[in-house]
């Protein structure tokens, strides 16, 4: 944004993305030219700030590309490309999201309106208020159309998952900081669940399982 207008064109955006990719690869090279998948995950989270709601997707991609336990810079690049292509979902998760869309698509056109999207994302166990949902829906619906397709719904679920992981980490850290311990007591864990609006759901699941 050289002119300070708050807007960038397609060319500038492509330059920005290239610089981000160069920074990512540079960060990995500073750590090591080769690393295990577990080390790669720690660099993604600790150094680059990647939200990894489910790091099994990296294992799945590495298996598909037939990598062993250790990967080099070229392998890391390929795994990251695969991670972005699947939007951070494993095959099973992507299938579940697609099925939720299908079950809540009233017109049979593989599209969801606002209410259908709410019903679908709720059926996947995503916990949030309806106001939060509407905010995230608006983040996905950049084209102004009244319904979203599978790509948009996958993005909606991904936004929620990443946000929820951040909330969990922030909640855990805040309680941890106040107690000066690395773990939580039963009461502290309950307080964390309260902050995350998960108490009713956990109580219901516990009651059902018992």
Secondary structure, DSSP 8 states (H G I E B T S, - for coil): -TT-SS---HHHHHHHHHHHHHHHHHHHHHH-SEEEHHHHHHHHHHTT----S-THHHHHHHHHTT--SEEEHHHHHHHHHHHHHTTT--HHHHHHHHHHHHHT-TTSSS-B-HHHHHHHHHHTT----HHHHHHHHHHH-TT--SSB-HHHHHHHHHHHHHHHHHHHHHHHHHHHHHHTSSS--HHHHHHHHHHTT-HHHHHHHHHHH-
